[in-house]
Amino acid sequence: MDTLSIVIGIVCLAIGALVAYLYLNSKNNARVIEADRHVAEAEARAQRITSDAERDAESARKTALVEAREEILQLRKEQEAEEKKRKGELQNMENRILQREESLDRRNDSLDR
């Protein structure tokens, strides 16, 4: 064998090794790129879920606040109605007492005569 054949053989071997390395490296790069894509998708999905949960929590908080305000207004109306009813009852009692006083005053006046 001559030296040229040996050199050509070594160069072909080096080129083959380089091609094999690049091929395997490109497969690994493709896997890394695919894994990065999956991670990015998962992060985006997690962000959407978090955002949805925060929005739902805020909505639930506002709904609870509105319901509490409505309940306070309802209780206030009930209290005012009860107070009005009691005032009416007290007024009726006062009127009856005044009528009795007047009746007793008239009776007393008629007895004095």
C-alpha positions in Angstrom: 0.0 0.0 0.0 1.2 3.3 -0.7 1.0 6.4 1.5 -1.6 8.0 -0.6 -4.0 5.2 0.0 -3.3 5.3 3.8 -3.9 9.1 3.9 -7.1 8.7 1.9 -8.3 6.0 4.2 -7.5 8.1 7.3 -9.3 11.1 5.7 -12.4 9.0 4.9 -12.4 7.6 8.4 -12.2 11.1 9.8 -15.0 12.3 7.6 -17.1 9.2 8.5 -16.5 9.9 12.2 -17.4 13.6 11.7 -20.6 12.7 9.8 -21.6 10.1 12.5 -20.9 12.7 15.3 -23.0 15.4 13.5 -25.8 12.9 12.9 -26.0 11.8 16.5 -25.6 15.4 17.8 -28.4 16.6 15.5 -30.7 13.8 16.9 -29.8 14.9 20.5 -30.4 18.5 19.5 -33.8 17.6 18.1 -34.7 15.9 21.3 -33.6 18.9 23.3 -35.6 21.2 21.1 -38.6 18.9 21.5 -38.2 18.8 25.2 -37.8 22.6 25.4 -41.0 22.9 23.4 -42.9 20.6 25.8 -41.6 22.6 28.8 -42.7 25.8 27.2 -46.1 24.4 26.5 -46.4 23.1 30.1 -45.3 26.5 31.4 -47.9 28.3 29.2 -50.6 25.9 30.4 -49.6 26.4 34.0 -49.8 30.2 33.5 -53.3 29.9 32.0 -54.5 27.7 34.9 -53.0 30.1 37.4 -54.6 33.1 35.6 -58.0 31.3 35.4 -57.8 30.4 39.1 -57.0 34.0 40.1 -59.8 35.3 37.9 -62.3 32.8 39.4 -61.2 33.6 42.9 -61.6 37.3 42.3 -65.1 36.7 40.8 -66.0 34.5 43.8 -64.8 37.2 46.2 -66.9 39.9 44.5 -69.9 37.7 44.4 -69.6 37.0 48.1 -69.2 40.7 48.8 -72.3 41.5 46.8 -74.3 38.8 48.6 -73.1 40.0 52.0 -74.2 43.6 51.1 -77.6 42.4 50.0 -78.0 40.4 53.2 -77.1 43.5 55.2 -79.6 45.6 53.4 -82.3 42.9 53.9 -81.5 42.7 57.6 -81.6 46.5 57.9 -85.1 46.5 56.2 -86.3 43.8 58.5 -85.0 45.7 61.5 -86.6 49.0 60.3 -90.0 47.2 59.8 -89.8 45.7 63.3 -89.0 49.1 64.7 -91.9 50.7 62.9 -94.2 47.9 64.2 -93.1 48.4 67.8 -93.5 52.2 67.5 -97.0 51.6 66.2 -97.7 49.3 69.1 -96.4 51.9 71.6 -98.4 54.6 69.9 -101.5 52.5 70.3 -100.8 51.8 73.9 -100.3 55.6 74.5 -103.6 56.3 72.8 -105.4 53.8 75.0 -103.8 55.2 78.1 -104.8 58.7 77.0 -108.4 57.6 76.3 -108.5 55.9 79.8 -107.2 59.1 81.4 -109.8 61.1 79.6 -112.5 58.6 80.5 -111.4 58.7 84.2 -111.2 62.5 84.1 -114.8 62.7 82.8 -116.0 60.2 85.3 -114.2 62.1 88.1 -115.8 65.4 86.8 -119.3 63.8 86.8 -118.8 62.4 90.3 -117.7 65.9 91.5 -121.0 67.4 90.3 
